[in-house]
Amino acid sequence: EEAGVNESVFTILNNVAGFRIGSLVAAEDFADKVNYKWSSSLLLTATFIIVMRDFAFKPIQCYTPPEWPHPWEEYAENYCWVQNNYHVANRHPPDYYQWVPFVLALECLLVYIPHVIWNFLSKRSGVDPNGLVRLAKQSVDLDERRRHRLVLHLVTEIEEAMGLHEARQNWQNKSKAAKNLLECLYGMLPCFWYGRKSGFALFFLYLINKLVHLCAALGHLFMMRSFLGFEDLHFGWTCAVDLVRGREWRQTRVFPRVTFCDIPIKHLGQWNTRSIQCVLPLNILNEKLYIFLWFWTVFCISLTVISTICVAAHNLLPVLLPCFWYGRKSGFALFFLYLINKLVHLCAALGHLFMMRSFLGFEDLHFGWTCAVDLVRGREWRQTRVFPRVTFCDIPIKHLGQWNTRSIQCVLPLNILNEKLYIFLWFWTVFCISLTVISTIVWLVRVFTPKIRQQFVKKYLHKLALLVDKAKDEEEHQLRKDFVRVFLSLDGLFLLNLMEHNAGNMCVTEIIFNLYSRYKEQRREDRRGERHDLNDGSDGPSAVDRHDGLNAKTSKA
């Protein structure tokens, strides 16, 4: 047990240590790594800085009347931090600064999701592009003998992967008629009677595991509802809607910031009760935390239900969608999934822009450029009303049974950092969008242009001119065209381009040479088989033999 714990800790530390900028070799290009690797690293760093500034230092400083003692001053600053301040010009409360670390963390998750989707879909396309690209990268640092063995292994893997689309006409043989539901249920009965020998016990236990996960997530929801004192299970959605609509805790009575406490004090032999006003800054964090946990739990429940249905359908119903089976064998499924990955990256970046605009309260999407121009021109926040440094806060104070309001002036040093941070994030997001669009166009031209596809393979074959005969005749030229169009197809060229981008030219040169040599040998064997069939079907010499004899006489002459 201790060894298992140590191994788990080592795996976690290894994964954390592997999260370094530029260290990842995967089936992605530079634009993809900028989108999910660099962007997530920058957002995580920004989140850490803002959290440290919020909780390790004083995020707000307020000017209080001189007659107030120090405890009153601390109370006023905590109150003004948990409540929304306002600017004296428009009395509009800048209510975003409390949410900055949480929104940054959400944006970090948003930019990383496309990478997870691409890995999930690519492994189910019949090819493991990430594994092939990593092996190609490893071969660069090996000695000649080990590199040759690894290249041959890569060639075999690519050859088998590209051979998948040749079997697309045989997908009917792999599909059978769907079993009747009663037969499926009847097939589950041996699990109860024969246990491990039934052939169904392991899958049945896995379904039980899914059910346990579902019960645990539902129990989490009920526990949060009971602990927080809500009456229904959709409390997270209700709190989120209230926050979006600007309803304060005084109206919702959820996660109160200001409370009262009755303290019994014994004075002159009698117990007197003093009511004091208290502020709970921790409820700002609790509010955001439990809203996130509610949405996360609902997401886990939905994911578990969908996963259970998919696993049950895959194991109990042998027939899947024929179009999906055909797609995996079509020769362009992997590249099609990669285009979807590009689209998801683009949508995530655009969503990042819209989220920042809505979160900061701007009216257009070019707010980053506007703020940068204002800074260059020397326009201060008093003129732009963006990221205010000085605000006012109204504090209700109960005195002699009546509520009195005192207005104090506060400074928000954190908004200096927020201003620079969001200007940088705006320019970075626009850069990521531009890079993704350019990268997508380049891939479309590179893969869908026949001449460029032919030139890509021809370039590497010419590097091995001493090992491969030059394409001088029409037959060799046609053979190379068939190699690119029929054998490699779009997915093969896509994989080779990814290997060139991540591992360099040397490995790709050896892979193309071995693939082309094997393809030529296979074509020769096919021709020998055709020639043998023609000879068996006729008494005289075949047309192929006569053609070969004529070529031999011509060459001798």
C-alpha positions in Angstrom: 0.0 0.0 0.0 2.8 2.4 0.9 4.5 1.6 -2.4 1.3 2.4 -4.3 1.0 5.8 -2.4 4.6 6.6 -3.2 4.1 5.8 -6.9 1.0 8.0 -7.0 2.8 10.9 -5.4 5.7 10.4 -7.8 3.3 10.4 -10.8 1.7 13.6 -9.7 5.1 15.3 -9.1 6.2 14.1 -12.5 3.2 15.5 -14.2 3.6 18.9 -12.4 7.3 19.0 -13.3 6.4 18.2 -17.0 4.2 21.3 -17.2 6.9 23.6 -18.6 6.6 26.0 -21.5 7.9 24.6 -24.7 8.6 21.1 -23.2 5.6 19.3 -24.7 6.0 17.3 -27.8 2.6 16.3 -29.1 0.5 16.1 -32.3 0.0 19.8 -32.4 1.7 22.8 -34.1 3.1 26.0 -32.6 -0.3 27.8 -32.7 -1.9 25.0 -30.6 0.8 25.1 -28.0 0.6 28.9 -27.8 -3.2 28.6 -27.3 -3.3 26.0 -24.5 0.2 25.7 -23.1 1.5 29.2 -23.0 -1.9 30.8 -22.4 -2.8 28.5 -19.5 0.7 29.1 -17.9 0.2 32.8 -18.2 -3.3 32.7 -16.7 -2.2 30.4 -13.8 0.7 32.8 -13.0 -1.7 35.8 -13.1 -4.2 34.0 -10.9 -1.4 33.2 -8.3 -0.2 36.8 -8.3 -3.8 38.2 -7.8 -4.6 35.7 -5.1 -1.4 36.6 -3.2 -2.1 40.3 -3.6 -5.7 39.8 -2.3 -5.1 37.5 0.7 -1.4 38.0 1.7 -1.5 41.8 1.6 -4.2 44.4 2.2 -6.2 44.7 -1.0 -7.8 48.0 0.1 -6.9 51.0 2.1 -9.5 53.5 3.4 -9.3 56.9 4.9 -11.3 56.9 8.1 -12.1 59.8 10.5 -9.3 60.4 13.1 -11.5 59.7 16.0 -12.1 56.2 14.9 -10.0 53.6 16.8 -7.9 51.0 15.0 -10.5 48.2 15.2 -13.1 50.5 13.6 -10.6 51.2 10.8 -10.1 47.5 10.2 -13.8 46.9 10.2 -14.4 49.7 7.7 -11.7 48.4 5.3 -13.1 44.8 5.5 -16.6 46.0 5.0 -15.7 48.1 2.0 -13.8 45.2 0.5 -16.7 42.8 0.8 -19.2 45.4 -0.4 -19.2 47.1 -3.7 -17.6 50.5 -3.8 -18.6 53.3 -6.2 -17.0 56.1 -8.1 -18.3 59.5 -7.1 -18.9 60.6 -10.7 -21.4 57.9 -11.7 -21.9 55.9 -8.5 -21.5 52.7 -10.5 -19.9 50.0 -8.3 -16.8 48.3 -9.9 -17.8 44.9 -8.7 -15.3 42.9 -10.7 -12.2 43.2 -8.6 -13.4 40.5 -6.1 -13.9 38.1 -8.9 -10.6 38.5 -10.7 -8.8 35.4 -9.5 -11.8 33.2 -10.0 -12.4 34.4 -13.5 -8.8 34.0 -14.4 -8.9 30.4 -13.2 -12.0 29.8 -15.3 -10.3 31.3 -18.4 -7.3 29.1 -17.7 -9.6 26.1 -17.8 -11.3 27.4 -21.0 -8.1 27.6 -23.0 -7.0 24.1 -21.9 -10.3 22.4 -22.8 -9.5 22.2 -26.6 -6.3 20.3 -25.9 -8.2 17.8 -23.8 -10.9 17.4 -26.5 -8.3 16.9 -29.2 -6.5 14.2 -27.2 -9.8 12.4 -26.5 -10.9 12.4 -30.1 -7.6 11.6 -31.7 -7.1 8.5 -29.7 -10.5 7.2 -30.9 -9.8 7.9 -34.6 -7.8 4.6 -35.1 -4.5 6.4 -34.8 -2.5 7.6 -31.8 -0.8 10.8 -33.3 0.6 11.9 -30.0 2.4 8.6 -29.4 3.8 8.5 -33.0 5.1 12.1 -32.7 6.7 11.5 -29.4 8.4 8.3 -30.7 9.7 10.3 -33.7 11.1 13.0 -31.3 12.8 10.3 -29.2 14.5 8.8 -32.3 16.4 12.0 -32.9 18.5 11.6 -29.7 19.3 7.8 -30.1 22.3 6.2 -31.7 22.1 4.9 -35.3 21.2 1.3 -34.4 18.4 2.1 -31.9 17.1 4.9 -34.1 16.8 2.6 -37.1 14.8 0.1 -35.0 12.5 2.8 -33.7 12.1 4.2 -37.2 11.1 0.8 -38.5 8.6 0.5 -35.6 7.2 3.9 -36.6 7.0 2.8 -40.2 5.0 -0.3 -39.3 2.6 1.7 -37.1 2.0 4.3 -39.8 1.6 1.5 -42.4 -1.0 -0.2 -40.3 -2.8 3.0 -39.6 -2.9 4.0 -43.2 -4.1 0.6 -44.1 -7.3 1.2 -42.1 -9.0 3.2 -44.8 -8.5 0.3 -47.3 -10.9 -1.8 -45.2 -13.7 0.8 -45.2 -15.8 -1.4 -47.6 -15.7 -4.2 -45.1 -17.4 -2.4 -42.2 -20.5 -4.4 -42.8 -18.7 -7.6 -41.8 -17.9 -6.0 -38.4 -21.5 -5.0 -37.7 -24.2 -7.5 -36.8 -27.9 -7.1 -36.1 -28.7 -5.5 -32.8 -29.6 -7.9 -30.0 -33.0 -7.8 -28.5 -33.2 -6.0 -25.2 -34.6 -9.1 -23.5 -31.6 -11.1 -24.9 -29.2 -8.5 -23.4 -30.9 -8.7 -20.1 -30.9 -12.5 -20.3 -27.2 -12.4 -21.0 -26.6 -10.4 -17.8 -28.1 -13.2 -15.7 -25.1 -15.5 -15.7 -23.1 -12.8 -14.0 -25.2 -13.3 -10.9 -25.1 -17.1 -11.1 -21.6 -17.8 -12.2 -19.7 -14.8 -11.0 -16.2 -14.4 -12.4 -16.7 -17.2 -14.9 -19.7 -15.7 -16.5 -17.7 -13.5 -18.9 -19.8 -10.5 -17.8 -18.7 -10.0 -14.2 -16.0 -7.4 -14.9 -18.3 -5.2 -17.0 -21.1 -5.6 -14.5 -18.7 -4.4 -11.7 -17.7 -1.4 -13.8 -21.4 -0.5 -14.1 -21.7 -0.7 -10.4 -18.7 1.6 -10.1 -20.5 4.1 -12.4 -23.5 3.9 -10.1 -21.4 4.5 -7.0 -19.9 7.6 -8.7 -23.4 8.8 -9.5 -24.6 8.3 -6.0 -21.5 10.0 -4.6 -22.1 13.1 -6.8 -25.8 13.2 -5.9 -24.9 12.8 -2.2 -22.5 15.8 -2.6 -25.4 17.9 -3.9 -27.7 16.9 -1.0 -24.9 17.5 1.5 -24.2 21.0 0.2 -27.9 21.8 0.2 -28.4 20.6 3.8 -25.2 22.3 5.0 -25.9 25.7 3.5 -29.6 25.6 4.4 -31.1 25.8 0.9 -34.5 24.4 0.1 -33.8 23.0 -3.4 -31.0 21.3 -5.3 -30.5 24.1 -7.9 -29.2 26.6 -5.4 -25.9 27.0 -7.3 -27.8 28.1 -10.4 -30.0 30.5 -8.4 -26.9 32.1 -6.7 -25.2 32.5 -10.1 -28.2 34.1 -11.6 -28.5 36.5 -8.6 -24.9 37.5 -9.0 -25.3 38.1 -12.7 -28.4 40.2 -12.2 -26.7 42.3 -9.5 -28.9 41.1 -6.6 -26.9 41.7 -3.4 -26.8 39.5 -0.3 -29.2 41.8 1.5 -31.9 40.7 -0.9 -30.9 37.0 -1.3 -29.9 36.4 2.3 -27.2 34.1 1.0 -23.6 34.2 2.2 -24.1 37.5 4.2 -21.1 39.8 4.5 -22.3 41.8 7.5 -23.9 40.3 10.6 -24.7 41.1 14.2 -23.5 39.3 17.3 -25.1 39.6 20.8 -22.4 39.4 23.5 -23.5 38.9 27.2 -21.5 41.1 29.5 -21.7 40.9 33.3 -21.7 44.3 34.9 -22.4 45.2 38.5 -23.8 41.7 39.1 -26.2 41.8 36.2 -26.0 40.3 32.7 -26.2 42.9 29.9 -26.4 42.2 26.2 -24.3 44.2 23.8 -25.0 43.9 20.0 -22.0 44.5 17.8 -21.7 44.6 14.0 -19.4 42.1 12.3 -18.1 41.6 8.8 -17.3 38.2 7.3 -14.9 38.6 4.4 -14.6 34.8 4.1 -18.1 34.6 2.7 -16.9 36.2 -0.5 -14.7 33.2 -1.0 -17.4 30.8 0.2 -19.9 32.2 -2.2 -17.7 31.7 -5.3 -16.4 28.4 -4.1 -19.8 26.8 -3.6 -21.2 28.1 -6.8 -18.2 26.5 -8.6 -18.7 23.3 -6.7 -22.3 23.1 -7.6 -21.6 23.5 -11.3 -18.7 21.1 -11.1 -20.9 18.5 -9.4 -23.6 18.8 -12.0 -21.0 18.5 -14.7 -19.7 15.3 -13.0 -23.2 13.8 -12.8 -23.9 14.6 -16.4 -20.6 13.2 -17.5 -21.1 10.0 -15.5 -24.6 9.4 -16.9 -23.4 10.0 -20.5 -20.4 7.8 -19.9 -22.5 5.0 -18.5 -24.9 5.1 -21.5 -22.0 5.1 -24.0 -20.2 2.2 -22.2 -23.4 0.2 -21.9 -24.3 0.8 -25.6 -20.8 -0.1 -26.7 -20.7 -3.4 -24.8 -24.4 -4.5 -24.9 -25.3 -3.3 -28.4 -22.7 -4.4 -30.9 -23.9 -2.1 -33.7 -22.4 1.4 -33.7 -23.1 4.1 -36.3 -21.8 2.9 -39.7 -20.9 6.4 -40.6 -18.6 6.6 -37.6 -17.0 3.3 -38.6 -16.6 4.6 -42.2 -15.2 7.9 -40.9 -12.4 6.1 -39.0 -11.5 4.2 -42.2 -11.8 7.0 -44.6 -8.2 8.3 -44.5 -9.1 11.8 -43.5 -10.8 11.4 -40.1 -7.8 12.4 -38.1 -7.2 15.6 -40.1 -10.9 16.4 -39.9 -10.7 16.1 -36.1 -7.7 18.3 -36.1 -9.7 21.0 -38.0 -12.4 20.7 -35.3 -9.6 21.2 -32.7 -8.6 24.4 -34.5 -12.2 25.6 -34.5 -12.6 24.8 -30.8 -9.4 26.8 -30.1 -10.8 29.7 -32.0 -14.1 29.6 -30.2 -12.3 29.4 -26.8 -10.2 32.5 -27.7 -13.3 34.4 -28.9 -15.2 33.3 -25.8 -12.2 34.6 -23.7 -12.7 38.1 -25.3 -16.4 38.1 -24.7 -16.0 37.0 -21.1 -13.5 39.8 -20.4 -15.8 42.3 -22.0 -18.8 41.2 -20.0 -16.8 40.8 -16.8 -15.2 44.2 -16.9 -18.4 46.0 -18.1 -17.1 47.3 -21.5 -19.4 47.9 -24.5 -17.1 46.7 -27.3 -14.5 44.0 -28.0 -11.6 46.4 -28.6 -11.5 47.6 -25.0 -7.8 46.5 -24.6 -6.7 48.7 -27.5 -8.7 51.6 -26.1 -7.2 51.2 -22.6 -3.7 51.0 -24.1 -4.2 54.1 -26.2 -5.5 56.0 -23.1 -2.4 55.0 -21.2 -0.1 56.1 -24.0 -1.9 59.4 -24.3 -1.8 60.0 -20.5 -5.5 59.9 -19.9 -6.1 59.0 -16.3 -8.7 56.7 -14.8 -10.6 59.8 -13.6 -11.4 60.5 -17.2 -11.8 57.0 -18.6 -13.7 55.6 -15.5 -11.9 52.3 -16.1 -10.1 50.5 -13.3 -10.7 53.2 -10.7 -8.1 53.6 -8.0 -10.1 55.8 -5.6 -13.7 54.9 -4.7 -16.2 55.7 -1.9 -17.9 53.4 0.4 -21.1 53.9 2.5 -20.9 52.2 5.8 -24.2 51.7 7.8 -23.6 52.1 11.5 -26.2 51.4 14.2 -26.1 54.0 16.9 -28.7 54.6 19.6 -31.1 52.3 17.9 -30.9 54.1 14.6 -29.0 53.4 11.4 -26.6 56.1 10.3 -24.5 56.1 7.1 -20.9 57.2 7.0 -19.1 57.7 3.6 -15.4 57.1 3.6 -12.8 57.3 0.8 -10.9 54.1 -0.2 -8.0 53.3 -2.5 -7.8 50.1 -4.6 -4.1 49.5 -5.4 -5.0 46.2 -6.9 -6.7 47.9 -9.9 -3.3 49.2 -11.1 -2.3 45.5 -11.5 -5.7 44.6 -12.9 -5.5 47.3 -15.6 -2.1 46.2 -16.9 -3.0 42.5 -16.7 -6.2 42.8 -18.7 -4.6 45.0 -21.3 -1.9 42.3 -21.8 -4.5 39.5 -21.8 -6.5 41.4 -24.5 -3.5 41.7 -26.8 -2.4 38.1 -26.0 -5.9 36.8 -26.9 -6.0 38.7 -30.2 -2.5 37.3 -31.0 -3.8 33.8 -30.3 -6.8 34.3 -32.5 -4.7 35.6 -35.4 -2.2 32.8 -35.0 -5.0 30.2 -35.0 -6.6 31.6 -38.1 -3.3 31.7 -40.0 -2.3 28.2 -38.8 -5.7 26.8 -40.0 -5.3 28.4 -43.4 -1.8 27.0 -43.7 -2.9 23.5 -42.9 -5.8 23.6 -45.3 -3.5 24.8 -48.1 -0.8 22.3 -47.1 -3.1 19.2 -47.0 -5.8 20.0 -49.7 -3.5 21.2 -52.5 -2.3 18.2 -54.6 0.8 19.9 -55.8 2.0 20.8 -52.3 1.3 17.2 -51.1 3.4 15.8 -54.0 6.2 18.3 -53.4 6.4 17.4 -49.7 7.1 13.7 -50.5 9.3 14.5 -53.5 11.5 16.8 -51.4 12.4 14.0 -49.0 12.8 11.4 -51.8 15.3 13.7 -53.6 17.3 13.9 -50.4 17.9 10.2 -50.8 18.8 10.3 -54.5 21.6 7.8 -53.9 19.1 5.3 -52.4 16.0 5.9 -54.4 15.9 6.0 -58.2 14.9 9.4 -59.5 11.4 9.7 -61.0 12.5 9.8 -64.7 9.7 7.9 -66.4 6.0 8.2 -66.2 5.6 4.9 -64.3 7.7 6.1 -61.4 5.9 9.4 -61.4 2.5 7.7 -61.3 3.8 5.4 -58.5 4.7 8.4 -56.4 1.4 10.0 -57.0 -0.4 6.8 -56.0 1.8 6.6 -52.9 0.7 10.1 -51.8 -2.9 10.0 -52.9 -3.9 6.4 -52.1 -1.5 5.1 -49.5 -0.7 8.1 -47.3 -4.0 10.0 -47.9 -4.7 13.1 -46.0 -4.1 11.6 -42.6 -0.7 10.2 -43.5 0.5 13.5 -44.9 -0.9 15.2 -41.8 1.1 12.9 -39.5 4.3 13.4 -41.5 3.9 17.1 -41.3 3.4 17.0 -37.6 6.5 14.8 -37.2 8.5 17.3 -39.3 7.3 20.1 -37.1 8.1 18.4 -33.8 10.9 16.0 -34.5 12.8 17.5 -37.5 13.7 16.4 -41.0 16.0 13.5 -40.3 13.4 11.2 -38.8 10.8 12.1 -41.5 13.3 11.4 -44.2 13.9 7.8 -43.0 10.2 7.2 -42.4 9.2 8.3 -45.9 12.1 6.3 -47.5 11.0 3.1 -45.7 7.3 3.7 -46.4 8.0 4.3 -50.1 10.2 1.3 -50.4 7.6 -0.9 -48.8 4.9 0.5 -51.0 7.0 -0.1 -54.2 7.7 -3.7 -53.0 4.0 -4.3 -52.4 3.1 -3.0 -55.8 5.7 -5.4 -57.4 4.2 -8.3 -55.5 0.7 -7.2 -56.7 1.9 -7.1 -60.3 3.5 -10.6 -60.0 0.2 -11.9 -58.6 -1.7 -10.3 -61.5 0.8 -11.8 -64.0 0.6 -15.2 -62.4 -3.2 -15.1 -62.7 -3.0 -14.1 -66.3 -0.6 -16.9 -67.1 -2.8 -19.5 -65.4 -5.8 -18.3 -67.4 -4.2 -18.5 -70.9 -1.9 -20.9 -72.8 0.2 -18.3 -74.5 2.3 -15.5 -73.1 0.3 -12.8 -71.2 0.0 -9.2 -72.2 2.2 -8.2 -69.3 4.9 -10.7 -70.4 4.8 -9.4 -74.0 5.0 -5.8 -72.7 8.0 -6.7 -70.5 9.7 -8.5 -73.4 9.2 -5.5 -75.7 10.8 -3.3 -73.0 13.7 -5.6 -72.7 14.4 -5.7 -76.4 14.1 -1.9 -76.6 16.6 -1.5 -73.7 19.1 -3.8 -75.4 18.8 -2.0 -78.6 
